[in-house]
Amino acid sequence: MSESSQKATVSVSERRYKNGDLARYEIVNFESWEHLYRVFGRTDADIVKEITRLFQANILPGKTTIGPVILFAVPEGTIDPFQTETEIGFIVNQERRIKYWLTKALARGEFRIEKGNYIFDNSKYESFWESLTHAGMTGIAKINRGYPVLLPLYRDLGTLIDHSKNSIVFNSHFFQMETTDCDTPWDIMGEPFGLLILDGKILLPPLFEREAFFIGKTGNSWIGRPSLRDVEVYIGSTGYIDGYNCRFFSRPAIDRTSKSEGTDLIIVGKHIVGLHDGGCTEIPEGGFIIQTYKRCYPDSFDVDYLGFNNVAFAVQVGPALVREGKAAVGFGPSPFWNGLGPTFPPSVYPLDWERGRAARLGLGSKDGRLLLIWIEGSNKLSYRKGVDSCGASLAEFAQICIESGVKEFVSLDGGGSAQICIDGGRLLRLSDRYPHSGKDAERPLPFGLAFDLV
């Protein structure tokens, strides 16, 4: 089956494995890579409800050590009663500030859950939380008894299908989803990470030195390993270069900064989320820290990045599946957390290259054009062998890429996130589905990449 427009060609194919399993996959060939742009939503009550269901149905089962997960989102313009100055520094981001103070209240027994109700000893905290709950911006997922975990939600979560009228929209980046992705006060659920360059502008900084797919300004493509050390960071009027006027600290090498006479600028994405003098600061799982040599207070909390001057487009997710026309045979230089050392996201990721099947999505180049492949995954509750698509291991995905004529190719975020939406619909099925109806359950995501068809 194939469809085409002046700007993209779409086809759906099937592959039969020797054991009778079936993999169904969609290939999109783009006429040009130059007009990709980012789309995102706004976290609302429906998103909070769906994320709560996702934790209850998909994330918490089997995790016996995790107690109730309390989720919340804060609408733009909300006034809160929580102080910026804390024992770990100044927390300038609202969600993270609320997380810090309410986590302390939980530890002291001043915030608790009794018979399904939220109980506060502090009347200001109670009034604030009631306002969120009344707006549908809180939720609780609970399977096991135990100590509650508080998780704020990223403000721009949305569903990609809503942005796909007259366009192709697909997911791309990893984002912090598991409770173990958000163990520090600086982390929130739904925060995306990894280098993103569109139209030559750095929209997200590199992180973890995982492999990325690049397109140069002359149209050439390659796989690289971008690092924080490749960029110059600007905060207000001041530029920061690692080893020159500051030090950069990031995971997985270390989980806390060294003692210092300067100031730690805690950065996630394009924003400072906190400040701490003296060092010994816990490094965010989804960000990094700039440690200045002298104490300072920045003149802005917005962060800009310069570098990669020859690059027009880049996505850093990984691992790479094809390099210079040859299939990868393992994770290679892309680091993933294996349960040892400092945690870094995605902290839950199948590391079986040969046999770990799941829904997959990836992006690369063929004959100088951008190519996108989505492999439909299985639904665990109703899988029919030989009828439903079983997904693919990374090794199987790499082979499909080679057979499709790909030159360079990198894996994007897969599993329940994997999807390609075309003009308000999909040609394949999502791997997350509602248990009673069997209908696709679209996972809220921090953003997607879009390409207009008209």
Residue, then its C-alpha position, 0 to 999 in steps of 0.5 A: m500500500s502506498e500514498s503520495s503527495q507532492k511533498a512526501t511518499v508514504s508506504v506500508s509493508e509487512r515482514r514475516y519472521k521465521n517463527g510466524d511473527l509479523a512486523r508491519y511498518e510504514i515508510v515516509n520519504f520526504e521531498s525536503w527536510e528544510h521545512l520541519y517544525r516543532v508542534f506542542g500542546r498545553t497540559d490540561a485536565d484531560i492530559v493529567k487524567e491520561i497520564t494518571r491512567l498511563f501510570q496506573a495501567n502501564i508504568l506502576p504494574g510490577k514495580t513493587t517498591i513504588g508507592p502512590v504517585i501523585l501527579f500535578a500540573v500548574p496552569e500558566g499564571t498560577i500563584d503559589p505560596f512556596q518560597t524560592e529560597t530553599e536548603i538546596g538553593f534558589i528554585v526559580n522554576q515553579e513546578r520544581r519549587i512546588k515539588y521540593w516543598l510538598t515533598k518535604a511536607l510529605a516527609r514530615g507527615e504534614f501532607r498525606i493521603e487518608k482514605g483517598n483524600y489529600i490532607f494538609d496541616n498548612s492551610k495555604y498549601e491546602s488552599f493551593w492544592e484544592s485549586l489545582t484539584h478543582a481544575g482537574m490538574t491533580g491525579i493519583a496512581k496507586i497499586n502498592r502501599g508505600y511512600p508517595v512520590l510527587l511528580p510535576l508534569y511538563r507544561d507543554l504535553g499534548t497529543l500529536i494527532d491534534h496537530s496533524k491536519n494537512s501535515i505529517v507529525f511524528n514523535s522524536h525525543f526521549f522524555q523523562m517518564e519513569t519515577t526513576d527518571c525524576d529522582t532529583p528536585w530538578d526533574i519533572m515528568g515529561e521533560p524532553f532532552g537531547l540535541l534538537i536543531l531546526d533551521g540551524k537553531i539549537l532548540l535543545p542542547p546535547l546531552f549524554e553524548r548519544e548518537a544523533f542524526f545530522i543534516g548539514k547546510t549543504g544537504n549532506s548527512w551523517i551520524g555524530r556524538p554531540s556533547l555539551r562541550d561542543v556548544e557555547v552557552y549564553i545566559g543573558s549577556t554572558g557566554y560560558i565555555d567549559g574549562y574557560n570561565c566555568r565547569f560543566f557537570s552532567r550525568p552519567a559521569i557524576d551525579r553531584t557537583s564538586k565543592s566550589e567558591g562559585t555558583d551552580l547554575i542548574i539548567v534544564g533545556k533552555h532555562i535555569v531552574g535553580l541556583h546554588d552557591g558553594g557546589c555539591t549540588e545534585i545534577p538533574e537527570g534531564g539537564f546539567i550544571i554550569q559551575t562558575y569560578k566566582r559567585c554570581y547572579p545571572d541577569s536572565f534565566d533564559v539560556d541560549y546555545l551557539g555552535f554546530n554552525n554547519v548544521a541545519f537539522a539534528v536530532q539526538v536520541g539514539p542509538a544509531l542503526v545505520r552508519e555509512g550504509k552499514a547496519a549497527v551491531g549493538f548500542g556502540p558509543s550511545p550510553f544507556w543506563n544499565g543499573l550501575g552508576p548515576t541514574f540517567p534517562p531513560s532509566v527503563y530501556p530494553l537493552d537486548w539488541e537482538r531480541g527486545r521487540a517493541a514499537r520502533l520509530g527512526l529517522g535517517s537519509k536515503d539518496g539525499r532525502l529524509l526518510l522516516i520508518w515506524i514499526e507497529g508494536s504489539n499490544k500485550l493484552s490482545y496480541r494475535k500471533g501472525v495477525d498483529s504486528c509484533g514490533a522489532s528488535l533494534a537488530e531487526f529494525a537495522q535490517i529493515c533500514i538496510e533493505s530500505g536503502v538507508k545511508e544513515f539512520v538513528s532510532l527515535d523514541g519508540g514503544g508507546s510513544a512511536q507514531i506517525c500522524i498524517d492529516g488527522g489519522r494514522l496508517l498503523r496502530l499505537s502499541d498502547r491501547y485501552p483495555h476495555s475498548g481496545k482502541d488506541a491510547e495516544r500517549p501525551l508527548p512534549f512535542g512532535l516534529a511536523f511537515d506540512l503537506v499543503 
